[in-house]
Each structure stands twice: as structure tokens, then as C-alpha cells.
Amino acid sequence: MNILHWSPRSPYVRKVMVAIHEKGLLDSIETVRTLADPMFPPRDFFATNPLAKIPTLERDGASPIWDSRVILEWADLSSESGPRLFPVDPEARLQALTDEALGTGMLETGMALLIERHMRAADRQDARVFDVCAAKFGACLDYLEANAARLAARDFDAGHLSIGVALCYLDFRFGDLQWREGRPGLAAWHDGFAARPSVLATTFRDDPRPTE
């Protein structure tokens, strides 16, 4: 049995869980709730992943792997069922990788904003971080609105998965940004993404943090 170090609050973990559902690999995975606070890394986890980050996949009979994109690659290589997350055609693969990187970049921006907004004392918060994150989100969302038809026109892949989860994370953590306003094409595309069984089965949950 493969062990996935997991949290219901992590968007990177959710990317992996959506992929596992899409590829029919749920029965081969055991999830383990693992604390991986960026401010207080679990030192006993360093032996498994020296970055002490989740998701990390401990594979049965093989070395551990980490980073959500790498685990998405593992899922794609481990099962022929479900959509091909990383297409064989070179141009289609490059597009999937580029969109996957865009979604991941949005998550990285969200993490920076989350830390500044919720993990720093009010008197230590830097308004410049808020401004930069808001500008990046706006640029990404406007780009996606302009390319919503392209997203909808091609088969589901890792790019759709990453962007879709990033938008779900905006709803989860930054509802005040109201990203749907003025972006009807992107909102309609995301409605379809959010209705996928793999997405419905992996909703975010802000559960109590485990004790250290």
C-alpha cells in the first residue's frame, strides 16, 4: 500500500487527490494526516522528505516522491484508466504543463498571502505583499478569462486540474476577492470543473490541526 501524507486544507494535496480519483487509484492509497506547517516544519518528517512538505507519497517497494506535479506524473504513469493528465503529443503536453504551472503559481501566490494575512501579527504585515498578490491574482484571472474557450475546448488534463483547484482555493481562503465578477467565461468553465466527481469527493476542510 502506498502512503500519501495528506491534509484536507492543502491545495497541493487536493491536486493529487483529484488526480488519484480521476485515475482510479484510490484503492492503492492510504492517506495519513501529516502536519507540515511552513512556520514549524515537523523535524521527524525530514527523514522521509527533507523539505518536510506535503503531499509526499511513500511508495510500496520504491523511494518516496514529492511535489504535487511529480505525484500527478506518477498517477498518470500508474494507471491507463481516466484522462491522460500529461498528453503524449508534444504541443498538447507543453500546454498542459504550462497551465499546470499557472495553477501552481496561483497557489504559491495564495500561500504567500495566507501567511501574510493570518500568520503574521497585524503590526508586522506588509501592505506591499497584499498589493503584489492581488495584482498577480488579477493578471492570472484575466488571462484565464481570455483563454476560457481554449480550456473548455480540449480534453481534461493536468492543466485543467491545477487551475481548477487553484480557483477552488480562492473560494476557500479568499472569497473576498470575488474572482468571478467580470469573468463569466472562466466562471462557467469552473462550474463544470467543480461538478466532476473527483472534485466533489475532495472538498477542502479546515479541520483542527493535529498536535505536534
C-alpha positions in Angstrom: 0.0 0.0 0.0 1.2 3.5 -0.9 1.1 6.1 1.9 0.1 9.7 1.0 1.0 12.3 3.6 -2.1 14.4 3.4 -4.2 17.3 4.7 -7.7 18.4 3.8 -6.6 22.0 3.9 -3.7 21.8 1.4 -4.4 22.7 -2.2 -1.3 20.8 -3.3 -2.7 17.7 -1.7 -6.1 18.3 -3.3 -4.5 18.4 -6.7 -3.0 15.0 -6.0 -6.3 13.6 -4.6 -8.3 14.8 -7.6 -5.7 13.0 -9.9 -5.9 9.8 -7.8 -9.7 9.8 -8.2 -9.5 10.6 -11.9 -7.1 7.8 -12.5 -8.9 5.2 -10.4 -6.1 4.7 -7.9 -7.9 5.4 -4.6 -7.7 1.7 -3.5 -3.9 1.8 -3.8 -3.5 4.8 -1.5 -3.7 5.1 2.3 -3.9 8.8 3.5 -2.1 9.8 6.6 -2.9 13.2 8.2 0.5 14.9 8.4 1.3 18.3 9.9 3.6 20.3 7.6 3.3 23.8 8.9 5.7 26.1 6.9 6.5 28.0 10.1 7.1 24.9 12.2 8.3 22.1 10.0 8.0 18.6 11.5 11.6 17.6 12.1 10.8 13.9 12.4 9.5 14.0 8.8 12.8 15.1 7.4 13.9 11.5 7.0 11.1 10.9 4.6 11.1 14.2 2.8 14.0 16.6 3.7 11.7 19.5 2.7 9.1 18.3 5.2 6.3 19.2 2.8 3.1 17.6 1.7 2.0 15.9 -0.4 4.6 13.3 -0.1 4.0 9.8 -1.4 5.7 6.8 0.3 5.6 4.2 -2.4 5.4 0.5 -1.7 8.7 -1.0 -2.7 10.2 2.2 -4.1 11.6 5.5 -2.8 9.3 8.4 -1.7 8.3 11.1 -4.2 7.1 14.6 -3.5 5.8 17.8 -5.1 2.3 17.7 -6.5 3.3 17.7 -10.1 5.6 14.8 -9.6 2.9 12.8 -7.9 0.5 13.7 -10.8 3.1 12.2 -13.2 3.2 9.1 -11.0 -0.6 8.8 -11.1 -0.6 9.2 -14.9 2.1 6.5 -15.3 0.4 4.1 -12.8 -3.0 3.8 -14.5 -4.3 3.6 -18.0 -7.8 4.5 -16.9 -9.2 8.0 -16.7 -8.0 11.0 -18.6 -4.4 11.3 -19.8 -3.1 14.1 -17.5 0.1 14.7 -19.5 -0.6 14.1 -23.2 1.8 12.3 -25.5 1.5 14.9 -28.3 4.4 17.3 -27.6 2.4 20.5 -28.2 -0.5 19.3 -26.1 1.9 18.2 -23.3 3.6 21.6 -23.3 0.2 23.3 -23.0 -0.8 21.0 -20.1 2.5 21.7 -18.3 2.2 25.4 -18.8 -1.4 25.5 -17.5 -0.3 23.3 -14.6 2.4 25.7 -13.8 0.0 28.6 -13.9 -2.4 27.0 -11.4 0.6 26.1 -9.2 1.8 29.6 -9.3 -1.6 30.9 -8.3 -1.4 28.5 -5.3 2.0 29.8 -4.4 0.7 33.4 -4.5 -2.2 32.3 -2.3 0.1 30.8 0.2 2.2 34.0 0.4 -1.0 35.9 1.0 -2.3 33.5 3.6 0.9 33.6 5.6 1.0 37.4 5.5 -2.7 37.7 6.3 -3.1 35.1 9.0 0.3 34.0 10.3 1.9 37.4 11.0 1.0 39.9 13.7 -1.0 42.8 12.3 1.8 45.3 13.1 4.3 43.2 11.1 2.2 42.8 7.9 3.5 44.4 4.8 0.9 46.1 2.5 3.2 45.5 -0.4 2.7 41.8 -0.2 -1.1 42.3 -0.3 -0.7 44.5 -3.4 1.6 42.2 -5.3 -0.6 39.1 -4.6 -3.7 41.0 -5.6 -2.0 42.1 -8.8 -0.8 38.6 -9.7 -4.2 37.1 -9.0 -5.9 39.8 -11.2 -3.5 39.1 -14.1 -3.9 35.3 -13.9 -7.7 35.5 -13.7 -7.9 38.0 -16.6 -5.6 35.7 -18.6 -7.8 32.7 -17.8 -11.0 34.6 -18.7 -9.4 35.4 -22.1 -8.5 31.7 -22.6 -11.6 30.1 -21.1 -12.7 28.9 -24.5 -9.4 27.2 -25.1 -9.6 25.5 -21.7 -13.1 24.2 -22.5 -12.2 23.0 -26.0 -9.5 20.4 -25.1 -9.7 17.2 -23.1 -9.2 17.3 -19.4 -5.5 17.3 -18.4 -3.2 18.3 -15.6 -3.5 22.0 -16.6 -7.3 21.9 -16.0 -6.8 20.1 -12.7 -4.2 22.6 -11.4 -6.2 25.7 -12.5 -9.4 24.3 -11.2 -8.0 23.5 -7.8 -6.4 27.0 -7.6 -9.8 28.6 -8.2 -11.4 26.3 -5.6 -8.7 27.5 -3.2 -9.6 31.1 -3.9 -13.1 30.3 -2.9 -11.9 28.5 0.3 -9.5 31.1 1.5 -10.1 34.4 -0.3 -13.7 34.7 -1.0 -13.5 38.4 -0.6 -11.6 38.6 -3.9 -14.8 37.7 -5.7 -12.9 36.3 -8.7 -16.0 35.5 -10.7 -17.0 39.2 -11.1 -16.5 40.2 -14.7 -15.3 36.8 -15.8 -18.3 34.9 -17.0 -16.4 32.5 -19.3 -14.0 31.4 -16.5 -16.8 31.1 -14.0 -18.8 28.9 -16.4 -15.8 26.7 -17.1 -15.1 26.3 -13.3 -18.7 25.3 -12.7 -18.1 22.3 -14.9 -14.8 21.5 -13.2 -16.4 21.7 -9.8 -19.1 19.2 -10.8 -16.6 16.5 -11.6 -16.9 13.5 -9.1 -13.2 13.7 -8.3 -13.6 17.4 -7.3 -16.8 16.8 -5.3 -15.1 14.0 -3.4 -12.1 16.1 -2.3 -13.5 19.3 -0.9 -11.4 21.5 1.3 -12.0 21.2 5.0 -10.4 23.4 7.7 -10.1 20.7 10.3 -8.3 21.2 13.6 -4.5 20.9 13.3 -3.0 17.7 14.7 -0.9 18.1 17.8 2.8 18.2 17.3 
